[in-house]
Amino acid sequence: MVQLLGGRPIADVFDALTSNRPYRKEPFSTEQAIAMIKAGVGTHFDPAVAEAFFSITDEVLKIREQYKDQKDSLFLQLSGLGKTE
């Protein structure tokens, strides 16, 4: 039985896909990241949790914009695990 991932992993995956990473040249666009997450609904992500994430995409993007100039990923910034400058 496959365990589907809930809310925090969806947000973390979105952040990872749309943030700079040393192992890839450019981050994925918002549209690409959302399409990748949608492709994983039902196999990697719980459909109800994914639907909730998609329903607040505008709010997620506003938060992302607020923190876009930071070097750490959004997840690290909001969790308090990132570097302080």
Summary of the structure (lengths in Angstrom):
residues: 85
radius of gyration: 13.2
end to end distance: 44.0
largest distance: 44.0
contacts: 191
relative contact order: 0.17
helix: 56%
strand: 4%
